[in-house]
């Protein structure tokens, strides 16, 4: 009997002893993750690399919720691939980052609400993102052209002279509300499957310490340190912290832009201060700093994605990922262009392009790469809760 056949027999015995769901119940991508995790469970060399491996040691076999949880806990840093003695071309063909990436993208469809929208975006994400952006921007520009206001200088750079406040609220309110609802319901579906269970079988309580750890790990991108603090592997086996830095710029840039909109809303409805606001006002300063982050961050992530080695992820999803990164970058770039053009005749056209990009971004937000943010935070929270509970197997370092 070959070593590969021996390992397969051992993993089947482990599954039978665990008394869990048989691997046949999983889809092909999920089964591959389960297979690799059982090999990793026998090896344990990478146990200290990231949260995935300590979480793995608490299980003898891996059902669909386990696989979905671990896939979203994985940050795809690539450290384990370059440390693994069973990586290709070894017969065991262990490539955890790639296997996890395939399942992780599937979860965006599996838990999406409505699920049909998730399936549509997974099949045609690039086309949907580009078509929505162009169609919405063209519609707004055509509306302005029909009114004869597409190219004109507006006194004070007042956006509301182009699109009245009520019309903007009427357009973006439902889109933003739908995006939030879809994200919340998708996260609810995911958490319902993967939530940590207490030894008695009920939902495990979430303590303050676990919540604080999950928040810290998410906001600091702890696991993009590559397990050794030197960063992720991109085009080769060398480690770099640039993905972590670009992720920070993107995430905090988005957060600052959202904060700018929130402060402007407070000014408008709470204080009666109507836009446009001067450059040194809080909404404009927040939006400017955030916009810079949304230009540099996505540009850097796009560059890293282009040069990334095929083994470091799922190549089939890269066009969709790049479309999302480009759309996010377009939101930042068009916003900064709008700030620069607000005193000139190009302001109405720039506003139409910016509004089209932002609306397309929020319409596709619950179904693409952005979904990894709430799912990953949920996975980090489950890990933080689980590690504070005694392991039923007592086989790992926890």
N, C-alpha and C positions, 0 to 999 in steps of 0.2 A: 504494500500500500504506500502511495506517495505521501509526502508531507502535506500537500494540499488536501488530499482525500482524508488524511488523519485529522487535519484541522476542521474540515467540514463535519466529520463524524462527531468530533468533540463539541462543536457548537450546537449540533442537533441534540446531543445529550444534555447540554446546558439548558437549552430551550425546554426540553421535556421536564427537567428538574425544576425549572422556574415556574412551570405550570401556567405560562402566559399564553398570548395569542400566537399561533403558528406564523412563521414568516410568510407563508403563502398568502396570508390575508393582506399583506402590504403590496403597494404598487412597485414597479421595477426600480424606480429611483429610491424609494423608501427601503426596499429590500437590500439594495446595495449599501446604504448607510448602515442598516442593521448588521449586515455581514462584516463590514469594516470595523464597526464598533465592537463586535465580538472578538475580532482579531486583536484590536487595541486593548481590550479588557484582559487578554491573555498576556500581553506584552508589558503595558504600563510604563514604557519609557518616557512618554510625553505627559505623564500625569501632572506635572507641575507647570505645564506650558500655559494653559488658560483654563477657563471655567468648564469647558466641554468635558475634559478628561476626569476631573473629580466627580462631575455629575454622572458621567458614564459608569463609574465604578459602583454606583448605587443600584445598578440593574444587571441582571443576568441575561435578559433578552429585551428586545426593543419593539414595542408596538408602535402604531402610527402616531399617537400623541407624544410618545417619547422621542421619536425621530423628528417630529416637527419642532419640539422644544429644543433639542440639541442643535438642529439646523439653524434655528434663529439665535441660539446662544453663540454659535460660531461666528467670529468676526472676519474669517477668511484672511488671516494674516500670513498663512503659508508656512509658519515655523515648523509645524509638525510634519509637513511634507518633506522638508529638507533634512529633518532629523530621523526620518523613518527608514529602518532597514528593510521594510517590506514594500516600499514604494516602487512603482514601475521602474525598470522592467522586471522586478521580482514577480514570481507567479501569483503571489497573493494580491498584487496590484492595489495596494492601499494608497488612496489619494483622498484624504478626509476633506480638505478644502473644496475640491471639485464635487465630490458626492454631496456634501452639505449644501453647496451653492445651488445644485439642481433641485433639491427638495425645498430649500428656502424660497426659491422663486415660485414653486408650486403652491406653497402655503398662501401666497398673495391671492391666488385664485380660489383655493380651497375654502378660505375663511372670508372671502370678500362678500360684501353686501351692496347691491344684489349680486349674486354669484355669476349671473349671466354677463354682467358688465365686466367682472374680473376675467372671465373666459375670453371675452371679446378683446380686452386690452392685452392679455397674454399672447393672443394669436397675432394681433395687428397693432402692437403698442406704438411702433415708430410711425406708422401711417396715421393712426388716430391722433397722436400728439401733434404731428406736423399739420394735418388737415384741420384740426380744431383751431390751432393758432392762426393759420392763414385765413381760414373762413371767418373767424371772429374779427380779426384785424381788418380784413377786407370789408366786412359788413359795416363796421363802425366808420371806416374811412369813406365808404360809399355814401353812408348817411350824411356825413359832414359835407361831402362833395355836392350832394343833392341840395343841401342847404346853403351852399356857397361859402362854407366856413372851414374848408380843409386847409387852407393856407392863408393865415392872417395873424397879425400881431394883436394879442389880447392885453388890454391894460392891466398891469399888475400881475400878469401871468395867471389869471384866475381860471382854473380848470372848470369851475362851475358855469362859466360863461360859454363853454363849449358843450359840456354835458351837465345839465342841472343836477344838483345834489340828489333830488328825489329819484331821478332816472338812474343815477349810479347805484343808489341803494336798492332800487327795484331790480337792477341787473345782477348785482353782486351778492345781495342778501340771500336769495335762494340758492345760488351756486355755493357760497360759503357754508350755508346751513346744510346743504346736501353733502358736501365734502366732510363736514364734521360728523354728521349722522352716520355716513357710510364708514368712516374710520372707527368711530366708537362701536358700531355694531360688528365690524370685522374683528376688532380687538376683543369684544365680548365673546364672539364665537371661538377665537383662538384661546382665550383664557379659560373658557368653559372646558376645553379639551385638555389643557396642559396644567391647570392649577394644581399646586402642591397639595397632597393629601396627608392627613395626620395618620399615625399608626392605627387609629380606630376606623379609618376609611373615610371620614368626613373631611371637609375643607380645612386645611391647616391655617391657623391664625397668622396674620402678617404683623409682626412686631415693628416697633419704631426702628430698631437697629437694622433689621433686614431692609426696611424701606430706605433708610439712609445709605446703606451700602449700595443698593441698586441704583439710587440716584447719583451717588458719587461715581460709580463705575460707568454709568451712561454718560454723564456730563464730562468726565475726564477722558473718556474713550480708553479706559484702562487696558483693554485687551487688544488694542491696536499697537501695543508695545511689542507684540510678537513673542510674548512669553519670557523674553530676556531683557525687555526694556529698550531694545535697539531698533524696533520698528518692524514693518512688514516686508515681505519679499515680493518684488514686482516683476521685473524682467529676467531676473536670475536669482542665484542663491544669496545675493547680498541683501542686507537689511537696511531699510531706510525709514525715517519717521515722517516723510513727506505726506503720505496718505493720511496719517493722523492729523497733521497740521492743516491740510486742505479740508478735511472733514470738519475740523473745528471752525475754520473760516466760513464754511458753508452753513453749518448748523447755527452758529451764533449770528451770522449775517442774516439768515432767515428769521431768527428770533428777534433781532433788532428791528428789522423791517416790519414784522408783525407788531412789535411794541410801538413803533412810530404810528402805525394805523390806529392802534388802540388809544394812544395819547391824543391823536387828532380827533378821534370820536368823542373822547372825554371833553376836549376843548369845545367841540361843536355843540354837543347836547348838554353838557354839564355846566360849562362856563360861558356859553354863548359867543365864543371866539370863532369866527368863520374863516375858513381858508380863503386865499393862500396865506401861508405863514412865512415870516422872514427866515433867512438862511440860518441865523443863530438861534431860532426857536427850537424847543426840544423835539417836536416831531420831525423837523427837517434834519437836525443833527443825527438823530437816531436812524432815520432813513438813509442818510448819506453814508454813515459808517457801515450800516448793514448792507447797503448796495455795493460798497467796495468789497466787502466780504463775499457777496454773492457773485461778484465778477471773478475775483482771484481764486476762491475756493472751487467752484465748478470747473474753471479753466484748468486748474491743477489736476483735479480728479479726472477730467477728460483726457489730459495728457498721459496720466498714469495708466488709465484704462487702455489707451491705444498701444502702449508699450508693454503691457502686462503679458507674462508668459501664459500660453494656453492651458498649462496644467494648474494654474492658480485661479480656478473658477470654472464656470460653465460658459463656454464660448458662445453657445446658441442664444444666451440672454444678453450678450453685450450690445447688440443694436438697440434693444429696448432701454438698457441702462444708459447708453450714450444719449439717447433721445431725451430721457428724463434730465440728465445732467445739462444738456444743451438748453432745454426749456427753462430750467431753473436759472442758468446763466443769462438767458435772454431776458428773464424778468428783472434781474439785477442790472444788466446793461441798459435795457430800455428805460428803466427807472432813473438811472443816472443821466441818460441822454435827455430825458424829459426835464430833469432839474436844470440841465445846461441850456435847454432850448425854450424854457418857459417864458422868456422875455422876447423871443423872436417869432417870425412867421411860421416856423416849422413846428411850433408847439402843438397845434391840433392833430397833425399827422402823427407826431411822436406819441401823443396821448392815445390815439387809436391803436397804435402798435403795442404800446405798453399794456393797455387794458385787454387787448386780445390775448397777449401772452399770459397775463396773470389769470384771466378767466380759464384759458385752456389748462394751465397748471393746476388750478383747483379742481376742475372737472375730472382730471386724470389722477389726481393726488392719491385717492384711496386704493388704486389698483396697480401701481407700479412700484418703483424702487423706494418711494417715500414710506410705503407700508412697513419697511424693515425697521423704521425707528420705533413705533409703538410696540411692534412684536418683539423687538430685541429688548426693549425696556422690560416688557412682561417676562421674557425668558430670564433676564438678569434678576428680576424680583423673585421668580421661582427658585433660582439657584441660591439666592441669599437666604430664603426661607428654609430650603432643604438642608443646607449645610449646617443649620442650627438645630437640626433634628437628628436623632440617632439613626444610623444606617441599619436597615433591617438585615442587610447582608454582612456588614462589618468586614468588607474586603478591601476597601480603599483607605486613603489617607484621612478622610473625614471621620 
